[in-house]
Amino acid sequence: MKASGDNPLDLGKLSTWAPELARTFVALASDIALVIDDNGVIRNVEQGGAEPIAPGASAWVGQAWVDTVSGDTRGKIEKLLHEASSQGIARRREVNHPLQPGVNLPVAYTAIRLGENGPVLAVGRDMRAIAAIQERFIESQKDMERGYWNARQAESSYRLLFQVATDAVMVVDPETLLILDANPAATRLFANAGEHLIGKTATIGFAHPARGSVAELLATARSSGQSGEIRARLLGSVASTSVVATSFRADDAMRLLVRVRSVDIPTTVGLSADPASLAGGSTEAVVVTDSSGRILLANPAFLSLVELDSEAEAKGRPLVDWLGGPDRPIEALIAQVRRHGVVRRFASIAKPARAPAAAVEVSAALLTEGDQECIGFTIHPDASTRADVPPLPQSLRDGMEHLIGQLGGLPLPALVREAGALVERHFIELALQRSGGSTAAAALLLGVAREQLEPAARAASASAVLRPAASNDAGAK
């Protein structure tokens, strides 16, 4: 430290006044002050305020300062003393004083040496209030992260429910009561309401006298957050249905999940007993089990996969008879889905009755009906092991040949980007074809958000329109 000019400021004259200085500091601007000798031993302790921050600190006198702090902050005390000895003053550092088992007192100290051979005066501030704020901030961050992942899991659950549920399922905006998404079973059930349900009012498929009751059910689910159920007749039909509305959150917004099931047709645990309608007539293998893994329902694609002649051969038997391997047992999948509610792309083995085992990917969702619990599974062949992959379409082959022709004219990163864009466009076109032009369904097939797919879908559609003209121009040349 320097005085005016270049003459060093001698603080040695203050060394005999160190205890008085300590009392002055705690009275004016600090919570605790320590006087430390050349050996790092505490010679005096002063505390300010009506209630001292460390009631037992008087016992520190005669102890090495480094021995009064927790093990992980001893190094900071050593640095404070070293800086005070070599530079005259040490910058602020935070240490922890153990008060009792599991309780630490965080204190931020600065230190100054009173003269070349004088004692060190360490002045500290109680950091408990700031530490509590920091802890609350960290807990708030954790709560936000948990909320985000719970919302993502809820969204994944209802998406997978669309694939395995045989009931008509719709996702409805709670404010406008417009249908945001609907599974194929809903489209079939409300056939009189038109081919496309998305964007229409959720009550449109019901008979006019029942629409008020359905709207009231949705409003109650929105306001109370509780599930509700009513009976309602469909438009143009004498059939009665059970309508269940449940609120949930997805993409940080409230949604209503509406399930509609005919009550005039026998059902099992809330799922249609007609295997032909399972999963909307999907070509994917779908099977529904009870919570222990015993088969309740199986669609024709599953029966074909495991080479069974009828659903009766599968009902009541454990799914493990046809699915799972020693390294990825199906019991592990069931445990995961019961714990997390949904599991996607679980690698497993299908074991047909009269054919070699085949690698598959399994997705599963936990479904509930009242107090009963069941699990829906969708099973896909593992694409990396399939031998019946169809040939590439001519447009994709032409695009790849064009890129090969650019070899030597474009650098590798550019070639890779062009190839990636070509393949992406191909899969978007393929997904749109399989979904009948529905962007929402195509996005579900590709595993992306609809908003993420729409610009690429428009580009792919434009490319498909322009491609024949481009081909004709090439032919004219």
DAZI-V535326 format. One line per field, one symbol per residue. ss: DSSP state (2 for helix, 1 for strand, 0 for the rest). A space follows every 50 residues. Layout:
ss = ???
This chain:
ss = 01000001000222222222222222220001111100001111111000 00000022220001222200222222222222222220111111111111 00111111111110000001111111022222222222222222222222 22222222222222000111110000011111022222202220000000 10000102222222222222222200011111110000011111111111 00111111111100001100110022222220001111110001111102 22222000002220000122201000000222222222220111111111 00000001111111111110011111111110222000000002222222 22222010010222222222222222222222220000222222220002 222222222222222222222222220
